[in-house]
Amino acid sequence: MHVRFKTFILHIVIFFLPETAMHAQSTAPDAKVMVQINDNISLEFGTNDYIFTKDSLFIRGTSDYGRQKIDYLQRKLSKKEIKKIRLFLKSFPLDSLEDAYFVESNEPQFSMQAAGGHHSFPRIIEISGRFEKKNFYSKMNNCYAAKVAGFCEFMNQFFPPEVRIKLRKEDFQTVYP
């Protein structure tokens, strides 16, 4: 019986080990992250993760109804791009971002048309990071927040057109400054 129990435990560890390793690989590089943006693109099981490190950009998406992370893009940033991002972060009022911009509603305010005609789910965008020894975080949930949108709009210039963050004020009923 004792041997069976050990075998059972070993099978459990072997079964869950790949999943644990995949999760560890899919999380953002810890101390190196300068900016991270997570956008659920109004899908229940979908997300795009945009990760800026001190010298690189990573874009990861979730596919297969949330079961699999796909590395969409990994590239080094040019010195010009790094300088542009650093100047933006220095001038952007990071400490004025609210922790959460939130509208509680049973119905998502993000329209079906804006979601490309797909089933709409409340739009959630999180931005976080660390710049010059200061941490920042903000979450926009089911509404439009001008500061978060402005932040995302600036960062969009570094993304390929097909994965840019699309935010239109007209698609939301509640708008925050």
Backbone torsions as a table, in degrees:
resi	resn	phi	psi	omega
1	MET	NA	-40.7	-179.2
2	HIS	-61.9	-40.2	179.1
3	VAL	-66.7	-39.0	178.3
4	ARG	-63.1	-40.9	179.9
5	PHE	-63.6	-44.3	178.1
6	LYS	-62.1	-41.0	178.6
7	THR	-64.3	-42.1	177.9
8	PHE	-60.3	-47.3	178.8
9	ILE	-61.6	-42.4	179.1
10	LEU	-60.8	-41.4	178.3
11	HIS	-64.8	-39.7	177.5
12	ILE	-62.7	-46.5	179.8
13	VAL	-61.5	-45.7	179.7
14	ILE	-63.9	-37.3	179.8
15	PHE	-66.6	-43.6	-175.3
16	PHE	-89.4	-14.2	-178.1
17	LEU	-59.9	-47.7	178.7
18	PRO	-60.0	-39.4	178.8
19	GLU	-62.6	-43.4	178.8
20	THR	-64.0	-42.2	179.4
21	ALA	-65.9	-39.7	178.1
22	MET	-63.5	-41.6	179.5
23	HIS	-63.7	-41.4	-180.0
24	ALA	-64.2	-37.0	178.9
25	GLN	-73.4	-29.9	-174.8
26	SER	-82.9	-12.7	178.1
27	THR	-78.8	156.1	-175.5
28	ALA	-68.4	149.9	173.8
29	PRO	-59.7	123.8	-168.5
30	ASP	-58.6	-86.7	-172.2
31	ALA	-71.3	-17.3	-177.7
32	LYS	-81.4	-15.3	-175.7
33	VAL	-69.8	126.8	175.1
34	MET	-96.1	-43.5	179.2
35	VAL	-144.7	139.2	172.7
36	GLN	-134.5	132.5	176.6
37	ILE	-122.8	128.2	176.4
38	ASN	-116.3	125.6	-177.8
39	ASP	-128.0	120.0	-179.7
40	ASN	-81.0	2.4	177.5
41	ILE	44.2	34.2	178.7
42	SER	59.0	29.4	176.7
43	LEU	-119.2	140.5	-177.0
44	GLU	-63.2	-39.6	-175.8
45	PHE	-116.7	20.1	-178.6
46	GLY	-118.8	153.6	175.3
47	THR	-161.4	148.7	169.4
48	ASN	-116.6	131.7	178.7
49	ASP	-114.8	124.6	179.6
50	TYR	-112.7	119.1	-174.1
51	ILE	-124.2	120.2	175.1
52	PHE	-105.3	123.0	171.1
53	THR	-100.3	-172.7	-178.7
54	LYS	-63.7	-21.9	-177.6
55	ASP	-140.4	5.6	-175.0
56	SER	-142.5	163.0	174.3
57	LEU	-124.4	131.8	175.8
58	PHE	-123.4	134.4	172.9
59	ILE	-124.6	124.7	179.2
60	ARG	-125.4	142.0	177.5
61	GLY	-125.7	156.8	176.3
62	THR	-103.4	132.2	178.7
63	SER	-128.0	-177.8	176.1
64	ASP	55.2	48.3	178.8
65	TYR	54.7	42.7	174.9
66	GLY	84.1	4.9	-176.0
67	ARG	-86.8	-19.3	-171.3
68	GLN	-141.2	131.7	173.9
69	LYS	-89.9	134.1	180.0
70	ILE	-117.8	127.6	173.5
71	ASP	-79.6	109.8	-176.4
72	TYR	-85.3	-41.8	-176.7
73	LEU	-150.2	137.5	171.7
74	GLN	-139.4	117.7	179.4
75	ARG	-150.1	154.7	174.9
76	LYS	-76.8	143.5	173.9
77	LEU	-86.3	144.7	176.3
78	SER	-74.5	162.8	177.9
79	LYS	-60.3	-36.1	178.3
80	LYS	-64.7	-43.2	178.6
81	GLU	-64.9	-42.5	179.3
82	ILE	-61.3	-44.3	179.6
83	LYS	-62.3	-42.6	179.7
84	LYS	-61.6	-44.4	179.6
85	ILE	-65.3	-44.9	-179.6
86	ARG	-62.2	-41.5	177.7
87	LEU	-64.3	-40.3	177.7
88	PHE	-62.5	-49.2	-179.4
89	LEU	-63.1	-32.9	178.7
90	LYS	-69.4	-36.1	-177.0
91	SER	-91.2	-21.6	-178.9
92	PHE	-75.1	134.4	-179.8
93	PRO	-75.5	74.0	-176.2
94	LEU	-57.5	-36.6	-178.3
95	ASP	-75.2	-7.1	177.3
96	SER	-90.6	-5.9	177.1
97	LEU	-69.1	133.3	174.4
98	GLU	-73.7	150.5	176.2
99	ASP	-61.4	-37.4	-178.5
100	ALA	-147.8	134.9	168.0
101	TYR	-112.1	116.1	-166.1
102	PHE	-140.2	137.9	171.4
103	VAL	-126.6	117.6	178.9
104	GLU	-86.7	122.7	-177.6
105	SER	-159.6	148.5	175.1
106	ASN	-76.2	-26.1	-179.3
107	GLU	-106.1	129.2	176.4
108	PRO	-64.3	141.9	180.0
109	GLN	-86.6	-10.7	178.9
110	PHE	-79.7	126.0	-171.0
111	SER	-75.7	156.3	176.4
112	MET	-61.8	-37.4	-179.5
113	GLN	-62.4	-42.3	-179.9
114	ALA	-68.2	-26.1	178.8
115	ALA	-87.0	13.6	177.8
116	GLY	75.1	23.4	178.7
117	GLY	82.6	0.9	179.9
118	HIS	-85.6	167.5	175.7
119	HIS	-54.9	126.9	-175.9
120	SER	-89.9	139.9	177.9
121	PHE	-130.2	150.3	-177.7
122	PRO	-52.2	133.0	-178.9
123	ARG	-76.3	127.2	179.2
124	ILE	-130.1	124.3	175.5
125	ILE	-127.0	128.4	176.2
126	GLU	-117.5	134.5	171.9
127	ILE	-121.8	139.6	179.9
128	SER	-153.2	164.7	177.0
129	GLY	166.0	-170.3	179.7
130	ARG	-143.2	127.8	178.6
131	PHE	-142.4	127.8	-179.0
132	GLU	47.7	53.6	176.3
133	LYS	63.8	17.6	177.3
134	LYS	-119.5	130.2	174.8
135	ASN	-89.0	146.9	174.7
136	PHE	-139.6	153.2	-178.4
137	TYR	-158.7	140.5	172.7
138	SER	-155.6	147.2	179.9
139	LYS	-132.0	128.0	178.3
140	MET	-110.0	117.5	-173.5
141	ASN	-125.6	110.7	172.6
142	ASN	65.1	29.1	179.4
143	CYS	-157.1	178.7	177.6
144	TYR	-113.9	122.8	176.6
145	ALA	-116.4	117.2	-174.0
146	ALA	-57.6	-38.0	-179.1
147	LYS	-67.2	-43.4	178.3
148	VAL	-66.5	-42.3	179.3
149	ALA	-62.5	-41.6	178.1
150	GLY	-63.8	-39.4	177.2
151	PHE	-61.6	-48.9	-178.9
152	CYS	-64.8	-38.9	-179.8
153	GLU	-61.5	-41.3	177.0
154	PHE	-63.1	-46.0	-177.2
155	MET	-67.8	-24.8	-179.9
156	ASN	-55.7	-30.2	-177.1
157	GLN	-62.5	-17.7	-179.5
158	PHE	-94.2	-6.8	-177.1
159	PHE	-100.4	148.3	172.0
160	PRO	-61.6	148.9	-175.6
161	PRO	-53.5	-36.3	-175.2
162	GLU	-71.3	-14.3	179.2
163	VAL	-123.1	19.4	176.5
164	ARG	-69.3	153.0	179.5
165	ILE	-80.8	117.0	-177.4
166	LYS	-100.1	112.3	178.4
167	LEU	-129.7	118.5	175.9
168	ARG	-120.9	127.6	-178.7
169	LYS	-55.6	-36.3	-176.8
170	GLU	-64.4	-18.6	-177.5
171	ASP	-83.0	-3.2	-176.6
172	PHE	-123.1	146.6	178.0
173	GLN	-85.3	-29.5	-178.6
174	THR	-111.4	128.0	-177.2
175	VAL	-124.5	129.6	174.8
176	TYR	-109.9	149.4	178.5
177	PRO	-69.1	NA	NA
